[in-house]
Amino acid sequence: MNTANAGLWINALDRVENLMDEYADAVTAYHFYEGYDSRRLLAICEEVADLLSKIAGWLQDDAREIRGTAEFWRSQLRHD
């Protein structure tokens, strides 16, 4: 199995986690009428959505590859 995508989506998830922390801080500032940046909140939401879409695609690719590997092993069982 190819684990190249695993590193990609793990790094992307780390980035999402950091962004969500930043988002939570910004929303807290918004609720307390402190200095908040609506543009930054929007940018965070868009970046998180983009990253999650990429992760979903990578996971689908990985799932297809693993299904193919499972099919190979299934065929080997037929020959045993």
Secondary structure by P-SEA (a helix, b strand, c coil): ccaaaaaaaaaaaaaaaaaaaaaaaaaaaaaacccccaaaaaaaaaaaaaaaaaaaaaaaaaaaaaaaaaaaaaaaaaac
